[in-house]
């Protein structure tokens, strides 16, 4: 999906043509975990300016450290508390990485206390959030994409140039559920509708449409972010 700062999105859309061919896998319940697939960055109004880091957070392929995630998230409690804190790293060992994006583990605690672990792609910079997964139809084993801001955001997302139906959930800095929406595919046009959260958020998680219910995401749920995924995505 894409931020509703639409001029920037139009520029990004013209530059992106991505397609992954490996199949996704569903999240697994319990304190260990697995994952599924998603697509698209909608972005939210606002700009992320992160403190300096010893590496270039979120710009390398592969794992994104909790230290860098903490910086990019403005020391959000969902990251600096315990992280995902799963018994086993989630996700299939064989994943197809998306160049220019990191990955991390996420745990979801449903309202009934059930815990699901997933391995997701991570978008932390403005460029990453604007690019997201436009034109991507398969995430190669990742559950979805987690968007991160270093301060609370409030803007909506749109589906420009995104062919895959998606569901999105917004979470606050403590990882608490804010709201969610199902988003329909839209062509490369300025007329795509905006999908707006019901309140401020620090994180947004996009998965294939219907995936939020499978993960237990809804009112009363919460996420924790940070940790290693299973195996070594190629």
C-alpha positions as CSV (number, residue, x, y, z in Angstrom):
1,X,0.0,0.0,0.0
2,X,1.0,3.6,-0.2
3,X,0.9,6.8,1.8
4,X,-1.9,9.2,1.1
5,X,0.8,11.8,0.2
6,X,-0.1,11.0,-3.3
7,X,2.5,12.9,-5.3
8,X,5.3,11.0,-3.7
9,X,3.4,7.8,-4.3
10,X,2.9,8.5,-8.0
11,X,6.7,9.0,-8.4
12,X,7.4,5.8,-6.5
13,X,4.8,3.8,-8.5
14,X,6.5,4.7,-11.8
15,X,9.8,3.3,-10.5
16,X,8.6,0.0,-9.1
17,X,8.0,-3.3,-10.9
18,X,8.4,-6.2,-8.5
19,X,7.2,-9.8,-8.6
20,X,8.1,-12.7,-6.3
21,X,7.4,-16.2,-7.4
22,X,7.9,-18.3,-4.3
23,X,4.8,-19.4,-2.3
24,X,3.9,-18.0,1.1
25,X,3.2,-19.9,4.2
26,X,0.6,-19.4,7.0
27,X,1.4,-18.2,10.5
28,X,1.5,-20.9,13.2
29,X,-0.2,-20.7,16.5
30,X,1.6,-21.2,19.8
31,X,4.7,-19.7,21.1
32,X,6.7,-20.8,18.1
33,X,5.5,-19.8,14.7
34,X,5.3,-19.8,10.9
35,X,4.0,-17.4,8.4
36,X,2.0,-16.5,5.2
37,X,2.1,-13.9,2.4
38,X,1.1,-10.3,1.8
39,X,1.6,-7.3,-0.6
40,X,1.8,-3.6,-0.9
41,X,2.8,-0.4,1.0
42,X,0.2,2.2,1.4
43,X,2.2,4.5,3.7
44,X,0.9,7.1,6.0
45,X,1.2,10.9,6.1
46,X,4.3,11.9,7.9
47,X,8.1,11.4,7.6
48,X,10.3,9.1,9.6
49,X,13.6,10.6,10.7
50,X,15.5,8.0,12.7
51,X,18.5,8.6,15.0
52,X,21.9,7.5,13.8
53,X,22.7,3.8,13.7
54,X,25.9,1.8,13.3
55,X,24.3,0.2,10.2
56,X,21.8,1.4,7.7
57,X,18.6,0.2,9.5
58,X,16.1,-1.5,7.2
59,X,18.0,-1.0,4.0
60,X,19.9,-4.4,4.0
61,X,18.4,-7.7,3.0
62,X,17.9,-10.0,5.9
63,X,17.3,-9.6,9.7
64,X,16.8,-6.2,11.2
65,X,18.2,-6.0,14.8
66,X,16.0,-5.1,17.7
67,X,18.4,-2.3,18.4
68,X,17.7,-0.7,15.1
69,X,14.0,-1.5,15.3
70,X,13.9,0.3,18.7
71,X,15.5,3.4,17.0
72,X,13.2,3.4,14.0
73,X,10.2,2.9,16.2
74,X,11.1,5.8,18.6
75,X,11.8,3.3,21.4
76,X,8.3,1.9,21.1
77,X,7.3,-0.4,24.0
78,X,6.2,-3.1,21.5
79,X,9.9,-3.4,20.5
80,X,11.9,-2.5,23.6
81,X,9.8,-4.6,26.0
82,X,10.4,-8.2,25.3
83,X,10.4,-8.2,21.5
84,X,8.5,-11.1,19.9
85,X,9.8,-13.4,22.7
86,X,8.8,-16.7,20.9
87,X,10.0,-20.1,22.0
88,X,11.2,-20.8,18.4
89,X,12.0,-18.5,15.5
90,X,8.9,-18.2,13.2
91,X,8.5,-18.6,9.5
92,X,9.6,-21.2,7.0
93,X,13.3,-21.7,6.8
94,X,13.2,-21.1,3.0
95,X,12.1,-17.6,2.2
96,X,12.6,-15.4,-0.9
97,X,13.9,-12.0,0.4
98,X,12.7,-8.8,-1.1
99,X,15.7,-6.6,-2.0
100,X,16.0,-3.4,0.0
101,X,13.9,-4.6,3.0
102,X,14.7,-6.2,6.3
103,X,12.8,-8.9,8.2
104,X,11.8,-9.5,11.8
105,X,9.8,-11.8,14.0
106,X,6.4,-10.6,15.2
107,X,4.2,-12.2,17.9
108,X,0.5,-11.7,18.0
109,X,-1.5,-12.2,21.2
110,X,-5.2,-12.6,20.4
111,X,-7.8,-11.4,22.8
112,X,-8.2,-14.9,24.1
113,X,-4.5,-15.2,24.9
114,X,-3.6,-17.3,21.9
115,X,-0.1,-16.4,20.6
116,X,0.9,-16.6,16.9
117,X,4.4,-16.1,15.6
118,X,5.2,-14.8,12.1
119,X,8.2,-13.6,10.1
120,X,7.5,-10.3,8.2
121,X,9.2,-7.9,5.9
122,X,9.9,-4.5,7.5
123,X,9.5,-1.0,6.0
124,X,11.0,1.7,8.2
125,X,12.2,4.5,5.9
126,X,10.0,6.8,3.9
127,X,11.2,5.3,0.7
128,X,10.5,1.8,1.8
129,X,7.0,2.7,3.0
130,X,6.3,4.5,-0.3
131,X,7.5,1.5,-2.3
132,X,6.1,-1.2,-0.1
133,X,5.0,-4.1,-2.2
134,X,3.5,-2.4,-5.2
135,X,3.0,-4.9,-8.0
136,X,4.1,-7.8,-5.8
137,X,1.8,-10.8,-5.9
138,X,3.7,-13.3,-3.7
139,X,5.8,-12.7,-0.6
140,X,7.9,-15.8,-0.9
141,X,7.2,-17.2,2.5
142,X,6.8,-14.0,4.5
143,X,3.5,-13.3,6.3
144,X,3.2,-9.7,5.3
145,X,4.9,-6.4,5.7
146,X,5.2,-4.4,8.9
147,X,5.4,-0.6,8.5
148,X,7.2,1.3,11.3
149,X,7.3,5.0,12.3
150,X,9.4,6.7,15.0
151,X,6.5,8.7,16.3
152,X,2.7,8.3,16.1
153,X,1.2,8.7,12.7
154,X,-2.4,9.2,11.6
155,X,-2.6,9.1,7.8
156,X,-4.5,6.7,5.7
157,X,-3.3,4.1,3.2
158,X,-4.2,3.5,-0.4
159,X,-3.8,0.7,-2.9
160,X,-2.4,2.4,-5.9
161,X,-0.7,-0.1,-8.3
162,X,-1.3,-2.9,-5.9
163,X,-2.9,-6.0,-7.5
164,X,-3.4,-8.2,-4.4
165,X,-6.4,-7.7,-2.0
166,X,-5.0,-6.9,1.4
167,X,-6.0,-6.5,5.0
168,X,-4.3,-4.0,7.2
169,X,-4.2,-3.5,11.0
170,X,-2.9,-0.5,12.8
171,X,-1.2,-0.8,16.3
172,X,-0.1,1.8,18.8
173,X,3.4,2.1,20.3
174,X,2.6,-0.4,23.0
175,X,1.5,-2.9,20.4
176,X,-2.2,-2.5,21.1
177,X,-4.7,-2.9,18.3
178,X,-6.2,0.3,17.0
179,X,-8.3,-0.7,14.0
180,X,-8.2,-2.7,10.7
181,X,-9.6,-2.6,7.2
182,X,-9.8,-4.7,4.1
183,X,-8.4,-3.0,1.0
184,X,-9.3,-3.7,-2.6
185,X,-6.7,-3.7,-5.4
186,X,-6.4,-0.5,-7.5
187,X,-4.7,0.4,-10.7
188,X,-2.0,3.0,-11.2
189,X,-4.4,6.0,-10.9
190,X,-4.9,9.0,-8.6
191,X,-8.5,7.9,-7.9
192,X,-7.7,5.0,-5.5
193,X,-9.6,5.4,-2.2
194,X,-7.9,6.0,1.1
195,X,-8.3,3.6,4.0
196,X,-8.0,5.4,7.3
197,X,-7.4,4.1,10.9
198,X,-9.6,5.2,13.8
199,X,-6.8,6.7,15.8
200,X,-3.0,7.3,16.0
201,X,-0.7,4.4,15.4
202,X,3.0,3.5,15.4
203,X,2.9,0.2,13.4
204,X,0.8,-1.1,10.5
205,X,0.7,-4.7,9.4
206,X,-0.4,-5.7,5.9
207,X,-1.3,-9.3,5.0
208,X,-3.4,-11.0,2.3
209,X,-7.0,-10.3,2.7
210,X,-8.5,-12.4,5.4
211,X,-5.2,-13.1,7.1
212,X,-5.8,-10.9,10.1
213,X,-8.6,-13.2,11.3
214,X,-6.3,-16.3,10.9
215,X,-3.7,-14.5,13.1
216,X,-6.2,-13.6,15.8
217,X,-5.8,-9.8,15.1
218,X,-8.8,-7.8,16.1
219,X,-10.1,-5.8,19.1
220,X,-8.2,-6.7,22.3
221,X,-5.2,-8.2,20.4
222,X,-1.6,-6.8,20.5
223,X,1.7,-7.4,18.8
224,X,5.3,-7.5,20.0
225,X,8.1,-6.9,17.5
226,X,11.7,-8.0,17.1
227,X,13.6,-11.2,16.9
228,X,15.1,-13.8,14.5
229,X,13.1,-15.6,11.9
230,X,13.6,-19.3,11.2
231,X,16.4,-20.5,9.0
232,X,18.1,-18.2,6.5
233,X,16.0,-16.7,3.8
234,X,17.8,-16.7,0.5
